[in-house]
Amino acid sequence: MKTFIAILLTLVAAAANAAIHTETIEYKQGDTALEGVLVYDDAVTTPRPGVLVVHQWLGLTDYEKHRAEMLAQLGYVAFCADIYGKGVRPANTKEAGVEATKYKTDRALLRARVKAGLDVLEKNKLVDTRRVAAIGYCFGGTTVIELARSGAGVAGVVSFHGGLDSPTPADGKNIKCKILACHGADDPHVPARDLAAFETEMHDAKVDWRLIKYGGAVHAFTQPMAGNDNSKGAAYNERADKRSWQDMKQFFAEIFK
Amino acid sequence: MKTFIAILLTLVAAAANAAIHTETIEYKQGDTALEGVLVYDDAVTTPRPGVLVVHQWLGLTDYEKHRAEMLAQLGYVAFCADIYGKGVRPANTKEAGVEATKYKTDRALLRARVKAGLDVLEKNKLVDTRRVAAIGYCFGGTTVIELARSGAGVAGVVSFHGGLDSPTPADGKNIKCKILACHGADDPHVPARDLAAFETEMHDAKVDWRLIKYGGAVHAFTQPMAGNDNSKGAAYNERADKRSWQDMKQFFAEIFK
């Protein structure tokens, strides 16, 4: 009987996995080769909302692919963008810092890179281009807000523990989409002055925005690999992770109406 | 056909209204007579979550009763507490200011008054006492957080544009319940120093809390009678009203599991 149940569970798991289609897609921004990952539930054949997923400073990893799978299970077409370039996958935080800084100090390049990913998503026939959003983690959170600042015609963006600073706050006026910023109340990587500047930017530009502060959460609160020691400034927080995912779903329910 | 549809709609509306039971309840705190309003859907007979509703500075009005009806329609037993006393219903903002100040400067009395209302709710046989929350608007927001600071055994409290200040921040350590503070990002009635002090209080006491800032919203953003002129510092904001109600529902879904 136990063997039978084990086989049955394996079959059920296989069936569940089989529905999720995962595909590596090479694309370009200028002359730079990029390599993203498209994920969707292949049981659905009609156009549906698309969600761009932008990686943290370590580049595109299994973490983003897992989030894309979670989005696919919600019925969305998800595409994990590659900002750094094909094969550029930092091996440690030192290398990650070098890569992330390249783009944080060249916002025009960052915008071009994320836009290239958005184009791939929007060209997919399964995507309803009137219902597209972008989400991002840490560096990716900064990136999706930068995408909004570029005037992109997405319905909304969600930043999870992203840096909220901008070298050109006046660009807030370009924002056409809705913004949800999910922020760890104890995040030492987002200084109070950045938070205040972000709020001023959103206010001055009359953006449709909201910000959620999760008590007890520091940087990287959605990432299990960040460990659980808040004193390090970055740590996983299951409570804030689950709540922010719910908050994202509620945001999507509103913008994808 | 049109007449038939009109009659049908009237009947449907009547049936929907008939299910909502509204009852004035007199009770006491010390020697002071108080008069609250109990609201629930009388179609339900088994215990369900209870929600205490605490009024704004104008005292218990039709506004709170309407919110209680909305909660009843969600399947909760709602009780509108009376903090000021039977018949004490300020006729204007000047009188409201006098009443509210009495309690804001005597937190022990405020706690006793809200506790008396909570007792009425919890004694009702339709209420599942393991699943009780309190929500409040403006003055009532301050009140429900004060209820939490008193160590009340509720599952959670929700403040809508409430004052977040505390004369005794150390009381944060008494808080046993979860806290959701819904805050207008442009609310001039909640100074930045109060917001910062609130966050410090929650942090220091390791409270399970979250705060949502709604862009473009000022004080009283859930109250249609506040008008729509943000420059007055208090104004209705339909977007923030609807979102904060959704956020409250999501909070309840979590704490009433």
Interface residues (C-beta under 8 A of the other chain):
Chain A: I179 A185 D186 E199 M202 H203 K206 V207 D208 W209 R210 L211 I212 K213 Y214 G215 G216 R239 R243 Q246 D247 Q250 E254
Chain B: I179 A185 D186 E199 M202 H203 K206 V207 D208 W209 R210 L211 I212 K213 Y214 G215 G216 R239 R243 Q246 D247 Q250 E254
